[in-house]
């Protein structure tokens, strides 16, 4: 299903106004674009308005109120309505239409790929809190219809399968990560790029949040993974703090800064045959020619003709573990809730790991670390400093660990100190193994990971 082929019913929800404090006026941003979600309906007969109204009223926190119901000239659209729900103080455009069959294997589910109908929802997210309103809209579809196998997020060009939606939306106390609002795409030149081949990395989805889409240009393929990691972090920052003035320093971490520039300015310096150049964008029907902010190094490169380039120094420092990215307050709170909710899974994996595979052995195969926040001078009103501890013992809802870093402001703590950390203090945890790391969002995979490490250790004895 090509999301660009999805016909929109006549009538658009009223757009909300953009908070001028979120995007500096120098960007001339027009405001958030509507969000569109397309849910697959696998039954032979299309759902009626009454069925959809009844199904969505439960997860909506009250009755779905229809403001308008109208006809359309498109024969594939069976009905369309404008409605409101208590959980979302924004108008919703809801419709039902015939589906386009998907390519075999696109979802790995033949029944879903042959779904004869779709239910569409369109709205404008609240620019003051787009994550909250997007979460409500997605939960309406997930919880309202028990047999919808997948939902297409048209703005981000991303399919959400039911099992993945249940994983990140299943707990009402833990909101999904902000990056669910956008998708990062990487465009290479050719099918088999070398490590130095230039890559164009850009987001789809931020513009519906009232923010410019983000880009990086001419990033070497070897650095693409870390560049995407940095872009996700910057996406969270601009979502929470707003978009700075063009060319103004943006602090993304400890002694790490970038600047944002309009794509037209940066793409003009990119060779014509390189992804992201002016030439490469000339045939993309305007998809990448809106308000796009290119993430650049703090200073331009070159003497005679200075050009804004990708933030190489920032990425090199991150790759060398010499830099720490800032986390937004919202992301920190989400990680803390998730870490506490999955504490028991981490504790069971710790208990299942033989002591000889953990510190203080000389070559540990598995290292458990937890993070906890401490207020400087014991003043709870001051921002807490979050510190990592290497876990040596777990006793129910508390763990004893050794402080791994030197505090900047936390009083009474020094590198190497032993401290008991209560579960309610924990703001994050991480398990590092020979087979890779595991964090709270992957807690369901932790037991199997530890089992494989243990089996591998036994096989080498």
C-alpha positions as CSV (number, residue, x, y, z in Angstrom):
1,X,0.0,0.0,0.0
2,X,1.5,3.3,-1.1
3,X,0.5,5.8,1.6
4,X,0.6,8.6,-1.0
5,X,-2.2,6.8,-2.9
6,X,-4.5,7.0,0.0
7,X,-7.3,9.4,-1.0
8,X,-8.3,11.8,1.7
9,X,-12.0,12.5,2.2
10,X,-13.2,16.0,1.7
11,X,-13.0,18.2,4.8
12,X,-9.9,18.6,7.0
13,X,-9.8,18.9,10.8
14,X,-9.1,22.4,12.0
15,X,-5.4,22.9,12.6
16,X,-4.2,24.0,16.0
17,X,-2.0,27.0,16.2
18,X,1.7,26.7,16.6
19,X,3.3,27.8,19.9
20,X,5.8,30.5,18.7
21,X,8.2,29.6,21.5
22,X,8.8,26.1,20.1
23,X,10.3,27.1,16.7
24,X,12.4,30.2,16.3
25,X,10.8,32.6,13.7
26,X,13.9,32.5,11.5
27,X,12.7,29.1,10.3
28,X,9.4,30.4,8.9
29,X,7.7,27.2,9.9
30,X,4.0,27.1,8.7
31,X,2.7,24.9,11.5
32,X,2.1,21.2,12.1
33,X,0.8,19.0,9.3
34,X,-2.1,16.6,9.9
35,X,-1.3,13.1,11.2
36,X,-2.8,10.2,9.3
37,X,-3.1,6.6,10.6
38,X,-4.4,3.7,8.4
39,X,-5.6,0.5,10.1
40,X,-6.1,-2.7,8.2
41,X,-9.6,-4.2,8.4
42,X,-9.5,-8.0,7.6
43,X,-13.2,-8.8,7.4
44,X,-15.0,-9.2,4.1
45,X,-17.6,-6.5,4.9
46,X,-16.6,-2.9,5.8
47,X,-17.3,-1.7,9.3
48,X,-20.3,0.7,9.6
49,X,-20.1,4.1,11.3
50,X,-22.1,2.7,14.2
51,X,-19.6,-0.2,14.7
52,X,-16.7,2.2,14.7
53,X,-18.4,4.7,17.0
54,X,-19.1,1.9,19.5
55,X,-15.6,0.4,19.2
56,X,-13.8,3.7,19.8
57,X,-16.0,5.0,22.6
58,X,-14.5,2.6,25.2
59,X,-10.8,3.4,24.8
60,X,-11.7,7.1,24.1
61,X,-12.8,7.5,27.7
62,X,-16.4,8.2,26.7
63,X,-18.7,8.5,23.8
64,X,-17.4,9.3,20.4
65,X,-19.4,12.3,19.3
66,X,-20.0,12.8,15.6
67,X,-19.9,16.5,14.5
68,X,-20.5,15.8,10.8
69,X,-21.0,13.0,8.4
70,X,-20.6,13.6,4.7
71,X,-20.4,12.0,1.3
72,X,-17.4,12.0,-1.1
73,X,-17.0,11.6,-4.8
74,X,-14.4,8.8,-4.4
75,X,-16.3,5.5,-4.9
76,X,-13.7,3.6,-2.8
77,X,-14.6,5.6,0.3
78,X,-17.7,4.1,2.0
79,X,-18.2,6.8,4.6
80,X,-16.4,9.6,6.4
81,X,-17.1,11.5,9.6
82,X,-15.7,14.3,11.7
83,X,-15.8,13.3,15.4
84,X,-14.5,14.1,18.9
85,X,-13.6,11.9,21.8
86,X,-13.0,12.9,25.5
87,X,-9.5,11.6,25.5
88,X,-8.3,13.9,22.7
89,X,-9.5,17.5,22.6
90,X,-9.0,17.7,18.9
91,X,-11.3,16.9,15.9
92,X,-10.8,13.5,14.3
93,X,-11.5,12.8,10.6
94,X,-12.4,9.1,10.4
95,X,-13.3,7.2,7.3
96,X,-13.5,3.7,5.7
97,X,-12.4,2.8,2.3
98,X,-11.3,-0.1,0.1
99,X,-7.7,-1.2,0.6
100,X,-4.8,-1.7,-1.8
101,X,-3.4,-5.2,-1.4
102,X,0.2,-5.2,0.0
103,X,3.2,-6.8,-1.6
104,X,3.5,-10.4,-0.5
105,X,5.8,-10.6,2.5
106,X,5.6,-6.9,3.4
107,X,4.1,-7.6,6.8
108,X,4.8,-11.3,7.0
109,X,1.1,-11.9,7.4
110,X,-0.9,-13.1,4.3
111,X,-4.2,-12.3,6.0
112,X,-3.2,-8.7,6.8
113,X,-1.6,-8.2,3.4
114,X,-4.9,-9.1,1.7
115,X,-7.1,-6.9,4.0
116,X,-10.0,-5.7,1.8
117,X,-10.7,-2.5,3.9
118,X,-8.9,0.1,5.9
119,X,-10.1,2.5,8.6
120,X,-8.4,5.9,8.5
121,X,-7.9,8.5,11.3
122,X,-6.6,11.9,10.6
123,X,-6.0,14.8,13.1
124,X,-3.6,17.6,13.9
125,X,-1.5,16.8,17.0
126,X,-1.3,19.2,19.8
127,X,2.1,21.1,19.2
128,X,2.5,21.6,22.9
129,X,2.5,17.8,23.5
130,X,2.4,15.9,20.2
131,X,3.5,12.7,21.8
132,X,0.5,12.5,24.1
133,X,-2.0,13.2,21.4
134,X,-0.4,10.8,19.0
135,X,-0.4,8.1,21.7
136,X,-4.1,8.6,22.3
137,X,-4.8,8.3,18.5
138,X,-2.8,5.1,18.1
139,X,-4.3,3.6,21.3
140,X,-7.8,4.3,19.9
141,X,-7.1,1.9,17.0
142,X,-5.2,-0.7,19.1
143,X,-7.7,-0.9,21.9
144,X,-10.9,-0.2,19.9
145,X,-10.4,-3.1,17.5
146,X,-9.0,-6.4,18.8
147,X,-8.3,-7.9,15.4
148,X,-6.6,-5.1,13.6
149,X,-3.2,-6.6,12.6
150,X,-1.3,-3.5,11.7
151,X,-1.5,0.3,11.4
152,X,0.4,2.4,8.9
153,X,1.7,5.7,10.1
154,X,1.6,7.6,6.9
155,X,3.7,10.6,8.1
156,X,6.6,8.5,9.3
157,X,6.2,5.9,6.4
158,X,6.2,3.1,9.1
159,X,4.1,0.1,9.7
160,X,3.2,-0.8,13.3
161,X,2.3,-4.4,13.7
162,X,-0.1,-5.3,16.5
163,X,2.4,-7.1,18.7
164,X,4.8,-4.2,18.7
165,X,2.1,-1.7,19.5
166,X,1.0,-3.9,22.4
167,X,4.6,-3.9,23.7
168,X,5.1,-0.1,23.7
169,X,1.5,0.9,24.5
170,X,0.5,-1.9,26.9
171,X,1.3,0.0,30.1
172,X,-0.7,3.2,30.6
173,X,1.9,4.4,33.1
174,X,4.8,4.2,30.6
175,X,4.4,6.3,27.5
176,X,6.2,5.2,24.3
177,X,9.5,6.8,23.4
178,X,9.3,10.1,21.6
179,X,11.0,8.7,18.5
180,X,7.8,6.8,17.8
181,X,6.7,10.1,16.2
182,X,9.3,10.0,13.5
183,X,11.3,7.5,11.4
184,X,14.9,7.9,10.3
185,X,15.6,7.1,6.6
186,X,19.1,6.6,5.2
187,X,19.7,7.1,1.5
188,X,22.8,5.5,0.0
189,X,24.3,5.8,-3.4
190,X,24.2,2.3,-5.0
191,X,23.3,-1.0,-3.5
192,X,26.6,-1.9,-1.8
193,X,28.1,1.3,-0.2
194,X,31.7,1.3,1.1
195,X,32.6,2.7,4.5
196,X,33.4,6.2,3.1
197,X,30.4,6.5,0.7
198,X,28.2,9.5,1.6
199,X,24.8,8.8,3.2
200,X,21.8,11.2,3.4
201,X,20.0,10.7,6.7
202,X,16.7,12.4,7.4
203,X,13.5,12.1,9.4
204,X,9.9,11.7,8.4
205,X,7.3,12.7,11.0
206,X,8.6,15.7,13.0
207,X,6.7,18.1,10.8
208,X,3.4,16.9,12.2
209,X,4.8,17.8,15.6
210,X,5.3,21.5,14.6
211,X,9.0,21.0,14.1
212,X,11.2,21.0,11.0
213,X,12.3,17.6,9.8
214,X,16.0,16.8,10.6
215,X,18.8,15.9,8.2
216,X,22.5,15.1,8.0
217,X,24.3,15.2,4.6
218,X,27.4,13.5,3.3
219,X,27.8,11.3,6.4
220,X,30.2,8.4,5.7
221,X,28.4,5.1,5.8
222,X,30.7,3.9,8.6
223,X,29.3,6.6,10.9
224,X,25.6,6.3,9.8
225,X,24.6,4.2,12.9
226,X,25.9,6.8,15.4
227,X,24.6,9.6,13.3
228,X,21.1,8.1,13.6
229,X,21.5,7.7,17.3
230,X,22.5,11.4,17.6
231,X,19.6,12.4,15.4
232,X,17.1,10.6,17.6
233,X,18.5,12.4,20.6
234,X,18.3,15.8,18.9
235,X,14.7,15.0,17.8
236,X,13.8,14.5,21.5
237,X,15.5,17.8,22.4
238,X,13.8,20.0,19.8
239,X,10.5,18.3,20.6
240,X,10.8,19.2,24.3
241,X,12.8,22.5,24.2
242,X,12.0,23.8,20.7
243,X,14.1,24.6,17.6
244,X,16.8,27.2,18.1
245,X,17.6,30.1,15.7
246,X,19.3,29.2,12.5
247,X,23.0,28.8,13.1
248,X,22.7,29.2,16.9
249,X,24.6,26.6,19.0
250,X,22.5,23.7,20.2
251,X,23.9,21.9,23.2
252,X,23.3,18.1,22.7
253,X,25.6,16.8,25.4
254,X,28.4,17.5,27.8
255,X,30.7,19.9,25.8
256,X,28.9,18.7,22.6
257,X,27.3,21.3,20.3
258,X,25.8,21.4,16.8
259,X,24.1,24.0,14.7
260,X,21.0,23.7,12.5
261,X,20.8,25.2,9.0
262,X,18.1,25.2,6.2
263,X,18.5,22.3,3.8
264,X,18.7,24.6,0.7
265,X,21.8,26.3,2.1
266,X,23.6,23.0,2.8
267,X,22.4,20.9,-0.1
268,X,23.7,23.6,-2.5
269,X,27.3,22.5,-1.5
270,X,26.6,18.8,-2.1
271,X,27.8,17.3,-5.4
272,X,25.0,16.6,-7.8
273,X,25.4,12.8,-7.8
274,X,25.4,12.5,-3.9
275,X,22.2,11.7,-2.0
276,X,20.5,14.8,-0.7
277,X,21.9,17.2,-3.3
278,X,19.7,19.7,-5.0
279,X,19.7,17.5,-8.1
280,X,18.7,14.4,-6.2
281,X,15.7,16.3,-4.7
282,X,14.5,17.7,-8.0
283,X,12.3,14.6,-8.7
284,X,10.9,13.8,-5.2
285,X,7.6,15.7,-5.7
286,X,8.5,18.1,-2.9
287,X,8.7,15.4,-0.2
288,X,12.1,16.6,1.0
289,X,11.8,20.3,0.1
290,X,9.8,21.6,3.0
291,X,11.2,23.1,6.2
292,X,14.2,20.8,6.8
293,X,16.9,21.5,9.4
294,X,20.3,20.1,8.6
295,X,22.4,19.1,11.6
296,X,25.9,20.5,11.1
297,X,29.2,20.9,12.9
298,X,29.5,24.0,15.0
299,X,31.9,25.6,12.5
300,X,32.0,25.4,8.7
301,X,34.7,23.5,6.9
302,X,37.1,25.0,4.4
303,X,38.9,28.4,4.0
304,X,38.1,29.6,0.5
305,X,34.6,28.4,0.3
306,X,33.4,27.4,3.8
307,X,30.6,24.8,3.9
308,X,28.4,23.5,6.6
309,X,29.2,19.8,7.1
310,X,28.1,16.9,9.2
311,X,29.1,17.0,13.0
312,X,32.1,14.7,12.7
313,X,33.7,15.7,15.9
314,X,30.5,15.1,18.0
315,X,30.1,11.6,16.4
316,X,33.7,10.7,16.9
317,X,33.5,11.6,20.6
318,X,30.4,9.5,20.9
319,X,32.0,6.5,19.2
320,X,35.0,6.8,21.5
321,X,32.8,6.9,24.6
322,X,34.2,10.4,25.2
323,X,30.8,12.2,25.1
324,X,27.5,12.0,26.9
325,X,24.3,13.1,25.2
326,X,21.7,15.0,27.2
327,X,18.4,13.3,27.9
328,X,15.2,15.3,28.1
329,X,13.3,15.3,31.4
330,X,10.6,13.3,29.8
331,X,12.9,10.7,28.4
332,X,14.6,10.4,31.8
333,X,11.3,9.9,33.5
334,X,10.2,7.3,31.0
335,X,13.4,5.3,31.3
336,X,13.1,5.4,35.1
337,X,9.5,4.1,35.0
338,X,10.5,1.4,32.6
339,X,13.6,0.4,34.6
340,X,11.6,0.1,37.8
341,X,8.8,-1.9,36.0
342,X,11.4,-4.4,34.7
343,X,13.5,-4.6,37.8
344,X,12.4,-8.1,38.7
345,X,13.5,-9.4,35.2
346,X,16.9,-7.8,35.6
347,X,17.2,-9.2,39.2
348,X,16.3,-12.8,38.0
349,X,18.8,-12.6,35.2
350,X,21.4,-11.4,37.8
351,X,20.6,-14.4,40.0
352,X,20.9,-16.8,37.0
353,X,24.4,-15.5,36.1
354,X,27.1,-17.5,37.8
355,X,29.3,-15.3,40.1
356,X,32.5,-16.2,38.1
357,X,30.9,-14.6,35.0
358,X,30.3,-11.3,36.9
359,X,32.6,-8.7,38.4
360,X,34.8,-8.7,40.3
361,X,36.2,-11.5,38.1
362,X,39.1,-10.4,36.0
363,X,37.3,-11.0,32.7
364,X,33.5,-10.7,33.4
365,X,31.2,-12.0,30.6
366,X,28.2,-10.2,32.0
367,X,28.2,-6.8,33.8
368,X,25.0,-5.4,35.4
369,X,24.9,-1.7,36.0
370,X,22.1,0.5,37.4
371,X,21.6,4.3,37.4
372,X,20.3,6.3,40.3
373,X,19.7,10.0,40.8
374,X,21.2,12.1,43.7
375,X,20.5,15.7,44.5
376,X,23.5,17.9,45.2
377,X,23.6,19.1,48.9
378,X,20.6,16.8,49.5
379,X,18.3,19.5,48.1
380,X,15.5,17.7,46.4
381,X,14.4,20.8,44.5
382,X,17.7,20.8,42.5
383,X,18.1,18.7,39.4
384,X,19.4,15.3,40.3
385,X,22.7,14.0,39.1
386,X,22.3,10.4,37.7
387,X,25.2,8.1,38.4
388,X,26.0,4.5,37.3
389,X,26.7,1.7,39.8
390,X,28.2,-1.7,39.0
391,X,25.9,-4.2,40.6
392,X,27.6,-6.7,43.0
393,X,24.5,-8.0,44.9
394,X,20.7,-7.8,44.6
395,X,18.4,-8.4,47.6
396,X,14.8,-8.1,46.5
397,X,14.0,-4.5,45.7
398,X,17.4,-3.2,46.4
399,X,20.9,-3.7,44.9
400,X,24.4,-3.0,46.2
401,X,26.8,-1.5,43.7
402,X,30.1,0.3,43.1
403,X,30.0,3.9,41.8
404,X,31.6,3.9,38.3
405,X,32.0,7.7,37.7
406,X,33.2,10.7,39.7
407,X,30.2,12.8,40.7
408,X,30.1,16.4,39.6
409,X,27.8,17.7,42.4
410,X,26.4,14.9,44.5
411,X,27.8,15.3,48.0
412,X,29.2,12.4,50.0
413,X,29.9,10.2,47.0
414,X,33.2,9.3,45.3
415,X,34.2,7.0,42.5
416,X,34.5,3.5,43.8
417,X,32.1,3.9,46.7
418,X,29.7,1.1,47.6
419,X,26.1,2.0,48.0
420,X,22.7,0.3,48.3
421,X,20.2,1.5,45.7
422,X,16.5,1.0,46.2
423,X,14.3,0.0,43.3
424,X,12.4,3.3,43.6
425,X,15.7,5.2,43.3
426,X,16.6,3.4,40.0
427,X,16.4,5.6,36.9
428,X,17.9,3.1,34.4
429,X,19.7,-0.2,34.1
430,X,21.9,-1.9,31.6
431,X,23.3,-5.4,31.1
432,X,26.5,-5.6,29.1
433,X,27.4,-9.0,27.7
434,X,29.8,-10.5,25.2
435,X,26.9,-10.9,22.8
436,X,25.8,-7.3,23.2
437,X,23.9,-5.0,25.6
438,X,20.4,-5.2,26.9
439,X,18.3,-2.3,28.4
440,X,14.9,-2.1,30.0
441,X,13.0,-1.7,26.6
442,X,14.4,-5.2,25.7
443,X,13.9,-6.8,29.1
444,X,12.0,-9.7,27.6
445,X,15.1,-10.7,25.7
446,X,17.4,-10.5,28.7
447,X,16.9,-14.1,30.1
448,X,17.7,-15.7,26.7
449,X,20.8,-13.4,26.3
450,X,22.2,-14.4,29.7
451,X,21.5,-18.1,28.9
452,X,23.5,-17.9,25.7
453,X,26.4,-16.2,27.4
454,X,26.4,-18.9,30.2
455,X,26.2,-21.7,27.7
456,X,29.1,-20.2,25.7
457,X,31.2,-19.9,28.8
458,X,30.5,-23.5,29.8
459,X,31.4,-24.7,26.3
460,X,34.9,-23.1,26.6
461,X,35.7,-24.6,30.0
